[in-house]
Amino acid sequence: AEEPLRNARAIKILIDHHRNPAPDFNHMLSIIETSSTSELIYDFIAGCGDTGLIDKDIAACIYAGIITDTGSFSYSCNYEKTYLITADLYRKGIDGEHIHRLVYDTYSEGRLRLLGYSISEKLVVLHEFHTAYIYLSKEDLDRFDYQVGDTEDIVNYGLSVAGINLAALFSERDGVVRVSLRSKGNFSVNDIAHKYFNGGGHVNAAGANSYLSLEETVRIFVEMLPDYKEKLTTVY
């Protein structure tokens, strides 16, 4: 789907909050401090003086983007403006509780069983490096009838272990290993994603694609940990 967009002659506009955005656009709205791309879309609408056009359905979409990009306001959300925008979305008539249920409480049985398997059988905790990672092969995913999105948020369970400051999820799909990284405090997984896997994202949440084998990808990750041991120990 990427190539037709790249080759299109239409004017291209980027609205995004990730670090190091690609320069292949005619116009860009890029603010990395913003909680989510959805919040930037709200800002764009507001900048045009059109917040009055935001109805309940549009507000619900923006709200869904904010809560999924911030883990329900658990990271990348230490900004007053995020909550002021959220308050305005509620004034538009959204039902936050209902939206939350639709996003987080509609998992398939396979997805839930995959989560349990990931934690009980595939979680590796390296206390020396304050790091945890989960690795899932294509066979693992097929076993639980994997659907796109089923591995979302699994990486965060590694980070929930006391004393763990870096978590990773490696999930093997057709010809590619998806690398998802999360961290606490001032430890930048964006730097790791960029340096070792040609990826990127945010300070505390980043990702990449590896075209090496699952075993080789995990090996690269584990072997780079000694270089970051001091930083991982002194996260604040």
C-alpha positions as MATLAB code, in Angstrom:
seq = 'AEEPLRNARAIKILIDHHRNPAPDFNHMLSIIETSSTSELIYDFIAGCGDTGLIDKDIAACIYAGIITDTGSFSYSCNYEKTYLITADLYRKGIDGEHIHRLVYDTYSEGRLRLLGYSISEKLVVLHEFHTAYIYLSKEDLDRFDYQVGDTEDIVNYGLSVAGINLAALFSERDGVVRVSLRSKGNFSVNDIAHKYFNGGGHVNAAGANSYLSLEETVRIFVEMLPDYKEKLTTVY';
ca = [
       0.000    0.000    0.000;
       2.981    2.315    0.514;
       4.279    2.428   -3.071;
       1.106    3.813   -4.696;
       1.128    6.632   -2.144;
       4.800    7.361   -2.740;
       4.327    7.421   -6.494;
       1.133    9.474   -6.483;
       1.451   12.991   -7.915;
      -1.082   14.407   -5.481;
      -0.039   16.912   -2.818;
       1.049   14.943    0.236;
       0.347   16.157    3.791;
       1.839   14.638    6.941;
       0.217   15.026   10.361;
       2.194   12.990   12.886;
       3.871   13.082   16.292;
       6.658   10.542   15.798;
      10.321   11.482   15.791;
      12.316   11.785   12.558;
       9.388   11.999   10.125;
      10.132   11.181    6.499;
      10.667   14.329    4.402;
       8.589   13.064    1.461;
       5.696   15.478    1.954;
       4.631   18.831    0.592;
       3.236   20.018    3.919;
       3.972   18.778    7.433;
       2.479   19.226   10.896;
       4.961   17.430   13.130;
       5.070   18.042   16.893;
       6.692   15.204   18.830;
       5.625   16.499   22.245;
       1.963   15.974   21.407;
       0.304   12.900   22.920;
      -1.025   11.494   19.684;
      -1.641   12.102   16.013;
      -5.329   12.402   16.877;
      -4.568   15.335   19.160;
      -2.666   16.977   16.300;
      -5.686   16.504   14.059;
      -7.777   18.283   16.681;
      -5.182   21.081   16.737;
      -5.351   21.314   12.949;
      -9.133   21.601   13.005;
      -8.912   24.186   15.781;
      -6.245   26.115   13.866;
      -8.682   26.376   10.959;
     -11.317   27.743   13.351;
     -13.588   24.771   12.748;
     -13.989   23.043   16.133;
     -17.704   23.712   15.756;
     -17.717   21.106   12.979;
     -16.529   18.377   15.355;
     -19.643   16.325   16.004;
     -20.058   13.362   18.355;
     -18.775   10.821   15.818;
     -15.651   12.825   14.948;
     -15.027   13.453   18.652;
     -15.280    9.704   19.345;
     -12.650    8.965   16.682;
     -10.251   11.582   18.065;
     -10.781   10.292   21.609;
     -10.112    6.683   20.518;
      -6.842    7.834   18.959;
      -5.760    9.650   22.100;
      -6.475    6.784   24.504;
      -4.797    4.166   22.301;
      -1.700    6.292   21.726;
      -1.329    7.068   25.444;
      -2.311    3.686   26.858;
      -5.441    5.210   28.382;
      -3.493    8.228   29.653;
      -0.663    6.212   31.189;
       2.219    7.594   29.059;
       3.032   10.524   26.760;
       0.273   12.491   28.438;
       1.895   14.868   30.931;
       0.480   17.875   29.143;
      -2.423   20.003   30.318;
      -3.549   20.551   26.742;
      -4.257   16.843   26.227;
      -6.833   16.901   28.998;
      -8.348   20.194   27.872;
      -8.896   18.687   24.431;
     -10.332   15.544   26.003;
     -12.721   17.667   28.058;
     -13.922   19.351   24.875;
     -14.502   15.952   23.285;
     -16.721   15.041   26.233;
     -18.611   18.269   25.710;
     -19.308   17.022   22.185;
     -21.243   14.142   23.754;
     -18.880   11.159   23.615;
     -19.314    8.187   25.943;
     -15.759    7.495   27.111;
     -16.700    4.349   29.005;
     -18.396    2.864   25.946;
     -15.455    3.723   23.688;
     -13.041    2.141   26.159;
     -15.091   -1.079   26.169;
     -15.132   -1.192   22.368;
     -11.355   -0.717   22.221;
     -10.233   -2.959   25.089;
     -13.058   -5.384   25.901;
     -13.784   -6.978   22.533;
     -10.804   -9.324   22.270;
     -11.213  -12.676   20.570;
     -10.642  -15.845   22.577;
      -7.526  -16.499   20.502;
      -6.060  -13.121   21.340;
      -6.624  -13.636   25.059;
      -5.055  -17.100   24.967;
      -2.103  -15.717   22.986;
      -1.570  -13.137   25.728;
      -1.557  -15.836   28.411;
       0.845  -17.991   26.408;
       3.151  -15.027   25.780;
       3.464  -14.302   29.482;
       3.662  -17.871   30.785;
       5.842  -19.428   28.086;
       7.621  -16.700   26.136;
       8.549  -14.025   28.669;
      12.281  -13.697   29.395;
      13.326  -11.469   32.311;
      16.936  -10.277   32.503;
      17.115   -8.671   35.927;
      20.788   -7.740   35.487;
      19.811   -5.391   32.680;
      16.379   -4.411   34.023;
      14.986   -5.796   30.788;
      12.222   -8.178   29.766;
      11.297   -9.455   26.329;
       8.751  -11.739   24.692;
       9.387  -13.559   21.417;
       6.662  -15.102   19.258;
       7.335  -17.207   16.173;
       4.987  -17.445   13.213;
       4.032  -20.901   14.470;
       3.102  -19.413   17.853;
       0.867  -16.836   16.188;
      -0.736  -19.401   13.869;
      -1.468  -21.631   16.859;
      -3.757  -18.951   18.253;
      -5.353  -17.931   14.922;
      -3.500  -14.627   14.871;
      -5.320  -11.620   13.483;
      -3.779   -8.204   12.826;
      -3.746   -6.325   16.122;
      -3.652   -9.387   18.406;
      -0.150   -8.551   19.674;
      -0.987   -4.919   20.491;
       0.000   -4.009   24.070;
       1.595   -7.396   24.861;
       4.961   -5.628   25.131;
       3.640   -3.521   28.016;
       3.256   -6.571   30.249;
       7.016   -7.012   30.311;
       7.391   -3.405   31.395;
       4.910   -3.938   34.237;
       7.378   -6.156   36.127;
       8.898   -4.332   39.118;
      12.425   -3.143   38.363;
      12.084   -3.556   34.597;
      12.884   -0.409   32.629;
      13.064   -1.806   29.090;
      10.673   -4.235   27.419;
      10.576   -5.688   23.930;
       8.260   -7.837   21.875;
       9.500   -9.739   18.828;
       6.733  -11.179   16.666;
       7.511  -13.110   13.501;
       5.250  -12.715   10.504;
       5.676  -13.529    6.822;
       9.276  -12.580    6.067;
       9.585   -9.952    8.791;
      10.020   -9.699   12.545;
       8.112   -6.831   14.124;
      10.089   -5.231   16.957;
       8.124   -3.296   19.597;
      10.037   -1.468   22.330;
       8.869    0.255   25.513;
      10.765    1.952   28.329;
      10.364    3.923   31.520;
      11.652    7.364   32.436;
      14.442    8.918   30.395;
      15.632    5.757   28.644;
      15.116    6.242   24.899;
      13.959    3.206   22.923;
      13.714    5.472   19.894;
      17.518    5.533   19.812;
      17.734    1.737   20.015;
      15.098    1.217   17.323;
      16.919    3.606   15.011;
      20.467    2.381   15.671;
      19.922   -1.369   15.574;
      16.765   -1.920   13.528;
      16.367    1.188   11.336;
      13.129    2.058   13.101;
      11.952    4.823   15.385;
       9.129    6.348   17.359;
       9.151    8.079   20.725;
      11.430    8.143   23.762;
       9.355    5.518   25.588;
       7.658    3.727   22.699;
       9.233    2.772   19.391;
       9.160    0.058   16.782;
      10.885   -1.366   13.746;
      10.867   -4.196   11.240;
      13.723   -6.685   11.131;
      14.287   -8.770    8.009;
      16.629  -11.110    9.841;
      15.432  -14.331   11.457;
      13.634  -14.195   14.792;
      16.636  -15.784   16.519;
      19.105  -13.319   14.972;
      16.926  -10.334   15.803;
      16.648  -11.386   19.448;
      20.401  -12.064   19.565;
      21.202   -8.525   18.390;
      18.898   -7.113   21.060;
      20.357   -9.176   23.898;
      23.962   -8.546   22.863;
      23.519   -4.766   22.869;
      22.173   -4.715   26.447;
      25.583   -4.575   28.208;
      26.250   -1.253   26.446;
      23.152    0.208   28.126;
      23.444   -1.439   31.535;
      24.336    1.752   33.394;
      21.555    3.770   31.783;
      19.006    1.030   32.428;
      20.052    0.943   36.072;
      19.767    4.702   36.567;
      16.464    5.389   34.811;
      14.500    8.238   36.388;
];
